[in-house]
Amino acid sequence: MSDFDTQINELQRRLPSLTAAMVKAKGEIISAIADRMKQWFAKTTEEIVLGHALHTKSLAPDQLSSMKRDVLALQDRASDIAGEVCSDSSLWWHESHSRQSYYGNGLRIPDEFARVLARAGGELGPVLLRYGYLSGTAEQSWRELPRAQYVTTVTRYYPKEILGSERITAGIIAYGKLGSEAFQIENKIEKLKTDKLATEAGDLWRRA
């Protein structure tokens, strides 16, 4: 076995553990998003209810109780919702080798992850619509139009920024460091393979 092969094998042995660590880090990010959205559903609903006091007072007590139950049901589904909005493989380097940014600062998170939160927040839209807090153009603003002409699905989407949390940011940064390490290892492997081929070609030429 050549020195090139030894170095390549050593580097390749490091990749499975990095991939496993990224899978675990992805799970932590999804869990952090679920916790954030569980809190967000309750807080945002209360803000909207209080901000539309006249409409709230026009609802019967049993309607308000029903709305509370619907919001609680959303909170109970927070983990499933987080998993659904994070299912796009382009978010994750270990699934797609995406060029996605994994930089975060405080409660600010990369744009693609901010969109993930907005899509999760959009799940509140049907509840607000059901009880008359959204209508007409306001309801339309809670929808994300498809970016590509061939995509016809309209996604529920909260129209304002939802800040992340320190736990989400820390998870994204930790995941990004793992992805960066794996990326560098793969680049080293490819360079070694290229150098090996060049060396072998040179040997053949010299012996010809």
Residue pairs with C-beta under 8 A, 6 or more apart in sequence:
1 9
2 196
4 192
4 193
4 195
4 196
4 199
5 196
7 192
8 189
8 192
8 193
8 196
11 185
11 188
11 189
11 192
12 189
14 185
15 182
15 185
15 186
18 94
18 178
18 181
18 182
18 185
19 94
19 182
21 178
22 92
22 93
22 94
22 175
22 178
22 179
22 182
23 94
25 171
25 174
25 175
25 178
26 86
26 92
26 94
26 175
28 171
28 174
29 86
29 168
29 171
29 172
29 175
30 79
30 82
30 83
30 86
31 79
31 82
32 165
32 167
32 168
32 171
33 82
33 85
33 86
33 116
33 117
33 120
33 168
34 78
34 79
34 81
34 82
34 83
35 78
35 165
35 167
36 117
36 162
36 164
36 165
36 167
36 168
37 78
37 81
37 82
37 117
37 120
37 121
38 75
38 78
40 121
40 162
41 71
41 74
41 75
41 78
41 123
41 124
42 71
42 75
44 121
44 124
45 67
45 71
45 124
45 127
45 128
48 128
48 133
49 56
49 133
50 56
52 133
55 132
55 133
56 64
59 67
59 131
59 132
63 131
66 131
67 127
67 130
67 131
70 127
70 130
71 124
71 127
74 81
74 123
74 124
74 127
77 123
78 120
81 120
81 123
82 120
85 116
85 117
85 119
85 120
86 116
89 95
89 96
89 98
90 96
90 98
90 100
90 112
91 98
91 100
91 112
91 113
91 116
92 98
92 100
92 175
93 100
93 102
93 175
93 176
93 179
93 182
93 183
94 179
94 182
97 183
100 110
100 112
101 110
101 111
101 112
101 176
102 110
102 172
102 173
102 175
102 176
102 177
102 179
103 110
103 172
103 173
103 176
104 110
104 164
104 168
104 169
104 170
104 172
104 173
105 169
106 166
106 169
107 163
107 164
107 165
107 166
107 169
108 163
108 164
108 169
109 117
109 164
109 168
109 169
109 172
110 172
113 164
113 168
113 172
114 161
114 162
114 164
115 144
117 158
117 162
117 164
118 144
118 157
118 158
118 159
118 161
118 162
119 144
119 155
119 156
119 157
119 158
120 158
120 162
121 157
121 158
121 162
122 142
122 143
122 144
122 155
122 156
122 157
122 158
123 156
124 158
125 134
125 139
125 142
125 143
125 156
125 158
126 156
128 134
128 142
129 135
129 139
134 142
141 159
142 156
142 157
142 158
142 159
143 154
143 155
143 156
143 157
144 154
144 155
144 156
144 157
145 154
146 152
146 153
146 154
146 155
